[in-house]
Amino acid sequence: MIEITDEAIAKILEKQKTEKFSGIRLGITGGGCAGFEYIFDSTNHNATEEDVALDYGVFQVLIDKISVPYLVGMTLDFRKEGLNEVFKFLNPKEESSCGCGVSINFDLQKVEQDKIFAIEL
């Protein structure tokens, strides 16, 4: 469904030791000048009936079902860019992004193709 690079897994595990969380929540929300923003939060909550839970052994990834068609096929990466460290969403469904790098827009035809998959989850 989604891939997580070795660098991202290593950083999540490093943060998990100090912040004591059981998983991360990924998703999208409306906002920003391009229309959407990604959600990336640590969590200690269990999955609800509105979530899809992906088990990575020592942590879980929770994705709300509405966000699934937007995130299927993406890769979560972690990069050091100069003095900044950042988790990156590498998503082939992104159509454009704002200059600030936070706000994104999607190719809705690509999102539509995965709605059936999301409903089956």
MODELLER restraints for C-alpha pairs under 7 A, 6 or more apart:
rsr = mdl.restraints
at = mdl.atoms
rsr.add(forms.Gaussian(group=physical.xy_distance, feature=features.Distance(at['CA:1:A'], at['CA:72:A']), mean=5.06, stdev=0.5))
rsr.add(forms.Gaussian(group=physical.xy_distance, feature=features.Distance(at['CA:1:A'], at['CA:73:A']), mean=5.73, stdev=0.5))
rsr.add(forms.Gaussian(group=physical.xy_distance, feature=features.Distance(at['CA:2:A'], at['CA:72:A']), mean=5.68, stdev=0.5))
rsr.add(forms.Gaussian(group=physical.xy_distance, feature=features.Distance(at['CA:2:A'], at['CA:73:A']), mean=5.24, stdev=0.5))
rsr.add(forms.Gaussian(group=physical.xy_distance, feature=features.Distance(at['CA:2:A'], at['CA:74:A']), mean=5.21, stdev=0.5))
rsr.add(forms.Gaussian(group=physical.xy_distance, feature=features.Distance(at['CA:2:A'], at['CA:75:A']), mean=5.73, stdev=0.5))
rsr.add(forms.Gaussian(group=physical.xy_distance, feature=features.Distance(at['CA:3:A'], at['CA:74:A']), mean=6.42, stdev=0.5))
rsr.add(forms.Gaussian(group=physical.xy_distance, feature=features.Distance(at['CA:3:A'], at['CA:75:A']), mean=4.56, stdev=0.5))
rsr.add(forms.Gaussian(group=physical.xy_distance, feature=features.Distance(at['CA:3:A'], at['CA:76:A']), mean=6.23, stdev=0.5))
rsr.add(forms.Gaussian(group=physical.xy_distance, feature=features.Distance(at['CA:4:A'], at['CA:75:A']), mean=5.56, stdev=0.5))
rsr.add(forms.Gaussian(group=physical.xy_distance, feature=features.Distance(at['CA:4:A'], at['CA:76:A']), mean=4.75, stdev=0.5))
rsr.add(forms.Gaussian(group=physical.xy_distance, feature=features.Distance(at['CA:4:A'], at['CA:77:A']), mean=6.19, stdev=0.5))
rsr.add(forms.Gaussian(group=physical.xy_distance, feature=features.Distance(at['CA:5:A'], at['CA:76:A']), mean=6.33, stdev=0.5))
rsr.add(forms.Gaussian(group=physical.xy_distance, feature=features.Distance(at['CA:5:A'], at['CA:77:A']), mean=5.31, stdev=0.5))
rsr.add(forms.Gaussian(group=physical.xy_distance, feature=features.Distance(at['CA:7:A'], at['CA:77:A']), mean=6.55, stdev=0.5))
rsr.add(forms.Gaussian(group=physical.xy_distance, feature=features.Distance(at['CA:7:A'], at['CA:78:A']), mean=5.54, stdev=0.5))
rsr.add(forms.Gaussian(group=physical.xy_distance, feature=features.Distance(at['CA:8:A'], at['CA:76:A']), mean=6.66, stdev=0.5))
rsr.add(forms.Gaussian(group=physical.xy_distance, feature=features.Distance(at['CA:8:A'], at['CA:77:A']), mean=4.99, stdev=0.5))
rsr.add(forms.Gaussian(group=physical.xy_distance, feature=features.Distance(at['CA:8:A'], at['CA:78:A']), mean=4.52, stdev=0.5))
rsr.add(forms.Gaussian(group=physical.xy_distance, feature=features.Distance(at['CA:21:A'], at['CA:42:A']), mean=6.16, stdev=0.5))
rsr.add(forms.Gaussian(group=physical.xy_distance, feature=features.Distance(at['CA:21:A'], at['CA:43:A']), mean=5.62, stdev=0.5))
rsr.add(forms.Gaussian(group=physical.xy_distance, feature=features.Distance(at['CA:21:A'], at['CA:44:A']), mean=5.22, stdev=0.5))
rsr.add(forms.Gaussian(group=physical.xy_distance, feature=features.Distance(at['CA:22:A'], at['CA:43:A']), mean=6.18, stdev=0.5))
rsr.add(forms.Gaussian(group=physical.xy_distance, feature=features.Distance(at['CA:22:A'], at['CA:44:A']), mean=5.00, stdev=0.5))
rsr.add(forms.Gaussian(group=physical.xy_distance, feature=features.Distance(at['CA:22:A'], at['CA:59:A']), mean=5.48, stdev=0.5))
rsr.add(forms.Gaussian(group=physical.xy_distance, feature=features.Distance(at['CA:22:A'], at['CA:60:A']), mean=6.68, stdev=0.5))
rsr.add(forms.Gaussian(group=physical.xy_distance, feature=features.Distance(at['CA:23:A'], at['CA:42:A']), mean=5.90, stdev=0.5))
rsr.add(forms.Gaussian(group=physical.xy_distance, feature=features.Distance(at['CA:23:A'], at['CA:43:A']), mean=5.31, stdev=0.5))
rsr.add(forms.Gaussian(group=physical.xy_distance, feature=features.Distance(at['CA:23:A'], at['CA:44:A']), mean=6.34, stdev=0.5))
rsr.add(forms.Gaussian(group=physical.xy_distance, feature=features.Distance(at['CA:23:A'], at['CA:59:A']), mean=4.80, stdev=0.5))
rsr.add(forms.Gaussian(group=physical.xy_distance, feature=features.Distance(at['CA:23:A'], at['CA:60:A']), mean=4.45, stdev=0.5))
rsr.add(forms.Gaussian(group=physical.xy_distance, feature=features.Distance(at['CA:23:A'], at['CA:61:A']), mean=5.64, stdev=0.5))
rsr.add(forms.Gaussian(group=physical.xy_distance, feature=features.Distance(at['CA:24:A'], at['CA:40:A']), mean=6.84, stdev=0.5))
rsr.add(forms.Gaussian(group=physical.xy_distance, feature=features.Distance(at['CA:24:A'], at['CA:41:A']), mean=5.53, stdev=0.5))
rsr.add(forms.Gaussian(group=physical.xy_distance, feature=features.Distance(at['CA:24:A'], at['CA:42:A']), mean=4.33, stdev=0.5))
rsr.add(forms.Gaussian(group=physical.xy_distance, feature=features.Distance(at['CA:24:A'], at['CA:43:A']), mean=5.44, stdev=0.5))
rsr.add(forms.Gaussian(group=physical.xy_distance, feature=features.Distance(at['CA:24:A'], at['CA:60:A']), mean=6.38, stdev=0.5))
rsr.add(forms.Gaussian(group=physical.xy_distance, feature=features.Distance(at['CA:24:A'], at['CA:61:A']), mean=5.00, stdev=0.5))
rsr.add(forms.Gaussian(group=physical.xy_distance, feature=features.Distance(at['CA:24:A'], at['CA:62:A']), mean=6.19, stdev=0.5))
rsr.add(forms.Gaussian(group=physical.xy_distance, feature=features.Distance(at['CA:25:A'], at['CA:40:A']), mean=5.68, stdev=0.5))
rsr.add(forms.Gaussian(group=physical.xy_distance, feature=features.Distance(at['CA:25:A'], at['CA:41:A']), mean=5.17, stdev=0.5))
rsr.add(forms.Gaussian(group=physical.xy_distance, feature=features.Distance(at['CA:25:A'], at['CA:42:A']), mean=6.14, stdev=0.5))
rsr.add(forms.Gaussian(group=physical.xy_distance, feature=features.Distance(at['CA:25:A'], at['CA:43:A']), mean=6.53, stdev=0.5))
rsr.add(forms.Gaussian(group=physical.xy_distance, feature=features.Distance(at['CA:25:A'], at['CA:61:A']), mean=5.74, stdev=0.5))
rsr.add(forms.Gaussian(group=physical.xy_distance, feature=features.Distance(at['CA:25:A'], at['CA:62:A']), mean=4.65, stdev=0.5))
rsr.add(forms.Gaussian(group=physical.xy_distance, feature=features.Distance(at['CA:25:A'], at['CA:63:A']), mean=5.87, stdev=0.5))
rsr.add(forms.Gaussian(group=physical.xy_distance, feature=features.Distance(at['CA:26:A'], at['CA:39:A']), mean=5.16, stdev=0.5))
rsr.add(forms.Gaussian(group=physical.xy_distance, feature=features.Distance(at['CA:26:A'], at['CA:40:A']), mean=4.90, stdev=0.5))
rsr.add(forms.Gaussian(group=physical.xy_distance, feature=features.Distance(at['CA:26:A'], at['CA:41:A']), mean=6.85, stdev=0.5))
rsr.add(forms.Gaussian(group=physical.xy_distance, feature=features.Distance(at['CA:26:A'], at['CA:61:A']), mean=7.00, stdev=0.5))
rsr.add(forms.Gaussian(group=physical.xy_distance, feature=features.Distance(at['CA:26:A'], at['CA:62:A']), mean=6.20, stdev=0.5))
rsr.add(forms.Gaussian(group=physical.xy_distance, feature=features.Distance(at['CA:26:A'], at['CA:63:A']), mean=5.17, stdev=0.5))
rsr.add(forms.Gaussian(group=physical.xy_distance, feature=features.Distance(at['CA:27:A'], at['CA:38:A']), mean=5.77, stdev=0.5))
rsr.add(forms.Gaussian(group=physical.xy_distance, feature=features.Distance(at['CA:27:A'], at['CA:39:A']), mean=4.75, stdev=0.5))
rsr.add(forms.Gaussian(group=physical.xy_distance, feature=features.Distance(at['CA:27:A'], at['CA:40:A']), mean=6.97, stdev=0.5))
rsr.add(forms.Gaussian(group=physical.xy_distance, feature=features.Distance(at['CA:27:A'], at['CA:63:A']), mean=5.69, stdev=0.5))
rsr.add(forms.Gaussian(group=physical.xy_distance, feature=features.Distance(at['CA:27:A'], at['CA:64:A']), mean=6.42, stdev=0.5))
rsr.add(forms.Gaussian(group=physical.xy_distance, feature=features.Distance(at['CA:27:A'], at['CA:67:A']), mean=5.18, stdev=0.5))
rsr.add(forms.Gaussian(group=physical.xy_distance, feature=features.Distance(at['CA:28:A'], at['CA:36:A']), mean=6.49, stdev=0.5))
rsr.add(forms.Gaussian(group=physical.xy_distance, feature=features.Distance(at['CA:28:A'], at['CA:37:A']), mean=5.59, stdev=0.5))
rsr.add(forms.Gaussian(group=physical.xy_distance, feature=features.Distance(at['CA:28:A'], at['CA:38:A']), mean=4.44, stdev=0.5))
rsr.add(forms.Gaussian(group=physical.xy_distance, feature=features.Distance(at['CA:28:A'], at['CA:39:A']), mean=5.34, stdev=0.5))
rsr.add(forms.Gaussian(group=physical.xy_distance, feature=features.Distance(at['CA:28:A'], at['CA:67:A']), mean=5.70, stdev=0.5))
rsr.add(forms.Gaussian(group=physical.xy_distance, feature=features.Distance(at['CA:29:A'], at['CA:36:A']), mean=5.57, stdev=0.5))
rsr.add(forms.Gaussian(group=physical.xy_distance, feature=features.Distance(at['CA:29:A'], at['CA:37:A']), mean=5.41, stdev=0.5))
rsr.add(forms.Gaussian(group=physical.xy_distance, feature=features.Distance(at['CA:29:A'], at['CA:38:A']), mean=6.39, stdev=0.5))
rsr.add(forms.Gaussian(group=physical.xy_distance, feature=features.Distance(at['CA:29:A'], at['CA:39:A']), mean=6.87, stdev=0.5))
rsr.add(forms.Gaussian(group=physical.xy_distance, feature=features.Distance(at['CA:30:A'], at['CA:36:A']), mean=4.40, stdev=0.5))
rsr.add(forms.Gaussian(group=physical.xy_distance, feature=features.Distance(at['CA:30:A'], at['CA:37:A']), mean=6.19, stdev=0.5))
rsr.add(forms.Gaussian(group=physical.xy_distance, feature=features.Distance(at['CA:31:A'], at['CA:37:A']), mean=5.82, stdev=0.5))
rsr.add(forms.Gaussian(group=physical.xy_distance, feature=features.Distance(at['CA:32:A'], at['CA:103:A']), mean=5.00, stdev=0.5))
rsr.add(forms.Gaussian(group=physical.xy_distance, feature=features.Distance(at['CA:33:A'], at['CA:98:A']), mean=6.65, stdev=0.5))
rsr.add(forms.Gaussian(group=physical.xy_distance, feature=features.Distance(at['CA:33:A'], at['CA:103:A']), mean=6.25, stdev=0.5))
rsr.add(forms.Gaussian(group=physical.xy_distance, feature=features.Distance(at['CA:34:A'], at['CA:97:A']), mean=6.18, stdev=0.5))
rsr.add(forms.Gaussian(group=physical.xy_distance, feature=features.Distance(at['CA:34:A'], at['CA:98:A']), mean=5.81, stdev=0.5))
rsr.add(forms.Gaussian(group=physical.xy_distance, feature=features.Distance(at['CA:34:A'], at['CA:103:A']), mean=5.26, stdev=0.5))
rsr.add(forms.Gaussian(group=physical.xy_distance, feature=features.Distance(at['CA:34:A'], at['CA:104:A']), mean=5.07, stdev=0.5))
rsr.add(forms.Gaussian(group=physical.xy_distance, feature=features.Distance(at['CA:34:A'], at['CA:105:A']), mean=5.40, stdev=0.5))
rsr.add(forms.Gaussian(group=physical.xy_distance, feature=features.Distance(at['CA:35:A'], at['CA:103:A']), mean=6.59, stdev=0.5))
rsr.add(forms.Gaussian(group=physical.xy_distance, feature=features.Distance(at['CA:35:A'], at['CA:104:A']), mean=6.23, stdev=0.5))
rsr.add(forms.Gaussian(group=physical.xy_distance, feature=features.Distance(at['CA:35:A'], at['CA:105:A']), mean=5.74, stdev=0.5))
rsr.add(forms.Gaussian(group=physical.xy_distance, feature=features.Distance(at['CA:36:A'], at['CA:103:A']), mean=5.56, stdev=0.5))
rsr.add(forms.Gaussian(group=physical.xy_distance, feature=features.Distance(at['CA:36:A'], at['CA:104:A']), mean=5.20, stdev=0.5))
rsr.add(forms.Gaussian(group=physical.xy_distance, feature=features.Distance(at['CA:36:A'], at['CA:105:A']), mean=5.94, stdev=0.5))
rsr.add(forms.Gaussian(group=physical.xy_distance, feature=features.Distance(at['CA:37:A'], at['CA:102:A']), mean=6.18, stdev=0.5))
rsr.add(forms.Gaussian(group=physical.xy_distance, feature=features.Distance(at['CA:37:A'], at['CA:103:A']), mean=4.88, stdev=0.5))
rsr.add(forms.Gaussian(group=physical.xy_distance, feature=features.Distance(at['CA:37:A'], at['CA:104:A']), mean=5.95, stdev=0.5))
rsr.add(forms.Gaussian(group=physical.xy_distance, feature=features.Distance(at['CA:47:A'], at['CA:53:A']), mean=6.17, stdev=0.5))
rsr.add(forms.Gaussian(group=physical.xy_distance, feature=features.Distance(at['CA:47:A'], at['CA:62:A']), mean=6.45, stdev=0.5))
rsr.add(forms.Gaussian(group=physical.xy_distance, feature=features.Distance(at['CA:50:A'], at['CA:64:A']), mean=5.73, stdev=0.5))
rsr.add(forms.Gaussian(group=physical.xy_distance, feature=features.Distance(at['CA:50:A'], at['CA:65:A']), mean=5.81, stdev=0.5))
rsr.add(forms.Gaussian(group=physical.xy_distance, feature=features.Distance(at['CA:51:A'], at['CA:62:A']), mean=6.14, stdev=0.5))
rsr.add(forms.Gaussian(group=physical.xy_distance, feature=features.Distance(at['CA:51:A'], at['CA:63:A']), mean=5.39, stdev=0.5))
rsr.add(forms.Gaussian(group=physical.xy_distance, feature=features.Distance(at['CA:51:A'], at['CA:64:A']), mean=4.26, stdev=0.5))
rsr.add(forms.Gaussian(group=physical.xy_distance, feature=features.Distance(at['CA:51:A'], at['CA:65:A']), mean=5.41, stdev=0.5))
rsr.add(forms.Gaussian(group=physical.xy_distance, feature=features.Distance(at['CA:52:A'], at['CA:62:A']), mean=5.74, stdev=0.5))
rsr.add(forms.Gaussian(group=physical.xy_distance, feature=features.Distance(at['CA:52:A'], at['CA:63:A']), mean=5.21, stdev=0.5))
rsr.add(forms.Gaussian(group=physical.xy_distance, feature=features.Distance(at['CA:52:A'], at['CA:64:A']), mean=6.15, stdev=0.5))
rsr.add(forms.Gaussian(group=physical.xy_distance, feature=features.Distance(at['CA:52:A'], at['CA:65:A']), mean=6.25, stdev=0.5))
rsr.add(forms.Gaussian(group=physical.xy_distance, feature=features.Distance(at['CA:53:A'], at['CA:60:A']), mean=6.48, stdev=0.5))
rsr.add(forms.Gaussian(group=physical.xy_distance, feature=features.Distance(at['CA:53:A'], at['CA:61:A']), mean=5.71, stdev=0.5))
rsr.add(forms.Gaussian(group=physical.xy_distance, feature=features.Distance(at['CA:53:A'], at['CA:62:A']), mean=4.68, stdev=0.5))
rsr.add(forms.Gaussian(group=physical.xy_distance, feature=features.Distance(at['CA:53:A'], at['CA:63:A']), mean=6.56, stdev=0.5))
rsr.add(forms.Gaussian(group=physical.xy_distance, feature=features.Distance(at['CA:54:A'], at['CA:60:A']), mean=5.58, stdev=0.5))
rsr.add(forms.Gaussian(group=physical.xy_distance, feature=features.Distance(at['CA:54:A'], at['CA:61:A']), mean=5.01, stdev=0.5))
rsr.add(forms.Gaussian(group=physical.xy_distance, feature=features.Distance(at['CA:54:A'], at['CA:62:A']), mean=6.45, stdev=0.5))
rsr.add(forms.Gaussian(group=physical.xy_distance, feature=features.Distance(at['CA:55:A'], at['CA:61:A']), mean=6.54, stdev=0.5))
rsr.add(forms.Gaussian(group=physical.xy_distance, feature=features.Distance(at['CA:65:A'], at['CA:118:A']), mean=6.64, stdev=0.5))
rsr.add(forms.Gaussian(group=physical.xy_distance, feature=features.Distance(at['CA:68:A'], at['CA:118:A']), mean=5.89, stdev=0.5))
rsr.add(forms.Gaussian(group=physical.xy_distance, feature=features.Distance(at['CA:69:A'], at['CA:111:A']), mean=5.41, stdev=0.5))
rsr.add(forms.Gaussian(group=physical.xy_distance, feature=features.Distance(at['CA:69:A'], at['CA:114:A']), mean=4.92, stdev=0.5))
rsr.add(forms.Gaussian(group=physical.xy_distance, feature=features.Distance(at['CA:69:A'], at['CA:115:A']), mean=5.32, stdev=0.5))
rsr.add(forms.Gaussian(group=physical.xy_distance, feature=features.Distance(at['CA:69:A'], at['CA:118:A']), mean=5.91, stdev=0.5))
rsr.add(forms.Gaussian(group=physical.xy_distance, feature=features.Distance(at['CA:70:A'], at['CA:93:A']), mean=6.94, stdev=0.5))
rsr.add(forms.Gaussian(group=physical.xy_distance, feature=features.Distance(at['CA:70:A'], at['CA:111:A']), mean=5.46, stdev=0.5))
rsr.add(forms.Gaussian(group=physical.xy_distance, feature=features.Distance(at['CA:73:A'], at['CA:91:A']), mean=6.98, stdev=0.5))
rsr.add(forms.Gaussian(group=physical.xy_distance, feature=features.Distance(at['CA:74:A'], at['CA:89:A']), mean=6.83, stdev=0.5))
rsr.add(forms.Gaussian(group=physical.xy_distance, feature=features.Distance(at['CA:74:A'], at['CA:90:A']), mean=5.58, stdev=0.5))
rsr.add(forms.Gaussian(group=physical.xy_distance, feature=features.Distance(at['CA:74:A'], at['CA:91:A']), mean=4.39, stdev=0.5))
rsr.add(forms.Gaussian(group=physical.xy_distance, feature=features.Distance(at['CA:74:A'], at['CA:92:A']), mean=6.53, stdev=0.5))
rsr.add(forms.Gaussian(group=physical.xy_distance, feature=features.Distance(at['CA:75:A'], at['CA:89:A']), mean=6.03, stdev=0.5))
rsr.add(forms.Gaussian(group=physical.xy_distance, feature=features.Distance(at['CA:75:A'], at['CA:90:A']), mean=5.04, stdev=0.5))
rsr.add(forms.Gaussian(group=physical.xy_distance, feature=features.Distance(at['CA:75:A'], at['CA:91:A']), mean=6.46, stdev=0.5))
rsr.add(forms.Gaussian(group=physical.xy_distance, feature=features.Distance(at['CA:76:A'], at['CA:87:A']), mean=6.83, stdev=0.5))
rsr.add(forms.Gaussian(group=physical.xy_distance, feature=features.Distance(at['CA:76:A'], at['CA:88:A']), mean=5.77, stdev=0.5))
rsr.add(forms.Gaussian(group=physical.xy_distance, feature=features.Distance(at['CA:76:A'], at['CA:89:A']), mean=4.94, stdev=0.5))
rsr.add(forms.Gaussian(group=physical.xy_distance, feature=features.Distance(at['CA:76:A'], at['CA:90:A']), mean=6.23, stdev=0.5))
rsr.add(forms.Gaussian(group=physical.xy_distance, feature=features.Distance(at['CA:77:A'], at['CA:87:A']), mean=5.60, stdev=0.5))
rsr.add(forms.Gaussian(group=physical.xy_distance, feature=features.Distance(at['CA:77:A'], at['CA:88:A']), mean=5.00, stdev=0.5))
rsr.add(forms.Gaussian(group=physical.xy_distance, feature=features.Distance(at['CA:77:A'], at['CA:89:A']), mean=6.48, stdev=0.5))
rsr.add(forms.Gaussian(group=physical.xy_distance, feature=features.Distance(at['CA:78:A'], at['CA:86:A']), mean=5.75, stdev=0.5))
rsr.add(forms.Gaussian(group=physical.xy_distance, feature=features.Distance(at['CA:78:A'], at['CA:87:A']), mean=4.35, stdev=0.5))
rsr.add(forms.Gaussian(group=physical.xy_distance, feature=features.Distance(at['CA:78:A'], at['CA:88:A']), mean=5.85, stdev=0.5))
rsr.add(forms.Gaussian(group=physical.xy_distance, feature=features.Distance(at['CA:79:A'], at['CA:85:A']), mean=5.81, stdev=0.5))
rsr.add(forms.Gaussian(group=physical.xy_distance, feature=features.Distance(at['CA:79:A'], at['CA:86:A']), mean=5.52, stdev=0.5))
rsr.add(forms.Gaussian(group=physical.xy_distance, feature=features.Distance(at['CA:79:A'], at['CA:87:A']), mean=6.39, stdev=0.5))
rsr.add(forms.Gaussian(group=physical.xy_distance, feature=features.Distance(at['CA:80:A'], at['CA:86:A']), mean=6.46, stdev=0.5))
rsr.add(forms.Gaussian(group=physical.xy_distance, feature=features.Distance(at['CA:93:A'], at['CA:106:A']), mean=5.57, stdev=0.5))
rsr.add(forms.Gaussian(group=physical.xy_distance, feature=features.Distance(at['CA:93:A'], at['CA:107:A']), mean=5.51, stdev=0.5))
rsr.add(forms.Gaussian(group=physical.xy_distance, feature=features.Distance(at['CA:93:A'], at['CA:110:A']), mean=5.97, stdev=0.5))
rsr.add(forms.Gaussian(group=physical.xy_distance, feature=features.Distance(at['CA:93:A'], at['CA:111:A']), mean=6.78, stdev=0.5))
rsr.add(forms.Gaussian(group=physical.xy_distance, feature=features.Distance(at['CA:94:A'], at['CA:104:A']), mean=6.75, stdev=0.5))
rsr.add(forms.Gaussian(group=physical.xy_distance, feature=features.Distance(at['CA:94:A'], at['CA:105:A']), mean=5.82, stdev=0.5))
rsr.add(forms.Gaussian(group=physical.xy_distance, feature=features.Distance(at['CA:94:A'], at['CA:106:A']), mean=4.41, stdev=0.5))
rsr.add(forms.Gaussian(group=physical.xy_distance, feature=features.Distance(at['CA:94:A'], at['CA:107:A']), mean=6.02, stdev=0.5))
rsr.add(forms.Gaussian(group=physical.xy_distance, feature=features.Distance(at['CA:95:A'], at['CA:105:A']), mean=5.53, stdev=0.5))
rsr.add(forms.Gaussian(group=physical.xy_distance, feature=features.Distance(at['CA:95:A'], at['CA:106:A']), mean=4.72, stdev=0.5))
rsr.add(forms.Gaussian(group=physical.xy_distance, feature=features.Distance(at['CA:95:A'], at['CA:107:A']), mean=5.05, stdev=0.5))
rsr.add(forms.Gaussian(group=physical.xy_distance, feature=features.Distance(at['CA:96:A'], at['CA:104:A']), mean=5.80, stdev=0.5))
rsr.add(forms.Gaussian(group=physical.xy_distance, feature=features.Distance(at['CA:96:A'], at['CA:105:A']), mean=5.22, stdev=0.5))
rsr.add(forms.Gaussian(group=physical.xy_distance, feature=features.Distance(at['CA:96:A'], at['CA:106:A']), mean=6.87, stdev=0.5))
rsr.add(forms.Gaussian(group=physical.xy_distance, feature=features.Distance(at['CA:97:A'], at['CA:103:A']), mean=5.68, stdev=0.5))
rsr.add(forms.Gaussian(group=physical.xy_distance, feature=features.Distance(at['CA:97:A'], at['CA:104:A']), mean=4.12, stdev=0.5))
rsr.add(forms.Gaussian(group=physical.xy_distance, feature=features.Distance(at['CA:97:A'], at['CA:105:A']), mean=6.06, stdev=0.5))
rsr.add(forms.Gaussian(group=physical.xy_distance, feature=features.Distance(at['CA:98:A'], at['CA:104:A']), mean=6.18, stdev=0.5))
